[in-house]
Amino acid sequence: MTKKLDWIVSAAVRYHGVTFSVPRPGRHDEILRPLYQLNAAAAVNGEEGFLTRTGHFLDRREAKRLAVEAGQFRKSARPETDELYTEDLW
């Protein structure tokens, strides 16, 4: 039996164990702007990443590896980095 590969479904920001996300084709700033209004520390200190279809939070580096494996990585917005950006996906 083959293991079904996970894939990225949304941009996300995690702060103190709470994950905020926006569905694709949303960008991280669509999370950060309203989050800043609610809690500036959460927006400034939150970890940017992505959610998978199974609900796992991945940081930008983990997400890039998964996006490449899953065939989601379409182009590099920043080819010099090993981090994933929403522009690389949608």
Secondary structure, 3 states (H helix, E strand, C coil): CCCCCCCEEEEEEEECCEEEEEECCCCCHHHHHHHHHHCHHHHHHCEEEEEECCCCEEEHHHHHHHHHHCCCCCCCCCCCCCCCCHHHCC
